[in-house]
Each structure stands twice: as structure tokens, then as C-alpha cells.
Amino acid sequence: MTTTEILTGERADLLETLRQHRWFLTFTAQGLTDEQAASSPTASALCIGGLIKHVCAVEENWVRFIEQGTSAMEADPGSEAYENHEANFRMADGETLEGLVARYHEVAAHTDKLVETVDLDLSHPLPSAPWFPEGKTWSARRVFVHIVAETSQHAGHADIIRETIDGQKTMG
């Protein structure tokens, strides 16, 4: 796609919605120190940096699913992500908010290019997992909608955490 072409219809709607909800999520992190971004000031163990890290990983994994199929979603039994799912929601030693946001922007740019070009009807069977119905397939379109939902849900979590930290709200 050249810079003179303009997306319309479904692709434009998907991109606009993805970008809006990513903005909501990253806006909550603006002006925070790494310590604040790693803090869990609510009853939940969630933190803003960890939410950005998690949403980035989820988006990246689902994009691999679109590009490579079911096997791209199968967890490596020896990996940290497999062994300690909660670590995906926390900032690790040495991680910075700036680094996590930069990585998220990289993943988002790749996803956006895919939204512009992929056959939205391209489908793959979901991997075998207790949270997926057996024998179900998802199209690229369905995956993008899922990424929007995941991002939106966690942007709301981040907004509550940020309000607890210093009173800032994304909206209102």
C-alpha cells in the first residue's frame, strides 16, 4: 500500500479501533516512572507496565497465529511464559516502561500492516486449550476483533491503576 492510498470500510474501521484502544492503554503510562509503572497499588496484582507487556505479547502471538497458523500459538513447555503466566503481567528486573512501550509500538506497526493487507477471511483452527471450544476456527478478522477486545479490557484496568497512583484518568 502506498502512502497515497487510503483505507476505507472494514480495514479502516479495524485500524482506527485498534489504534484508539492502544492509545488509551499507552496514555495511562505517560509521565510515570518505572517504579510507578511496576507498582500494583490496587487489590489486583496488575501494574501498568505489566499490562502493556502482556497486551504486546498477546497481540504478537495472535498475529503469528494469522501468519503461521495454529502451531504458532502452542506454548513452549520450557518457556517462562508457559511456566509462570503471571510473569507476563509484571515488569521484570531491567525492563523499563520506555522499552515496553517502544516494543509495543513495533508490534502494533507490524499488526497494522497486516490489517492493511491480509485476507480477512484467512482462517486457522484454534489450538487445543481449555478456554477454546474444540474444533473452532478463527479468521484473521476475528483475531483482530479479539486483539481490540483484549486491548480495551486491559486499558480499563490500566486506567483504574493510574487513577489510584496519582488521580489521572484517561477519560472524564
Secondary structure as UniProt FT lines:
FT   TURN            3..4
FT   HELIX           9..27
FT   TURN            28..31
FT   HELIX           34..38
FT   HELIX           48..68
FT   HELIX           70..73
FT   TURN            77..78
FT   HELIX           80..83
FT   HELIX           85..89
FT   TURN            93..94
FT   HELIX           97..117
FT   TURN            120..121
FT   STRAND          123..125
FT   TURN            130..131
FT   TURN            134..135
FT   STRAND          137..139
FT   HELIX           140..166
//
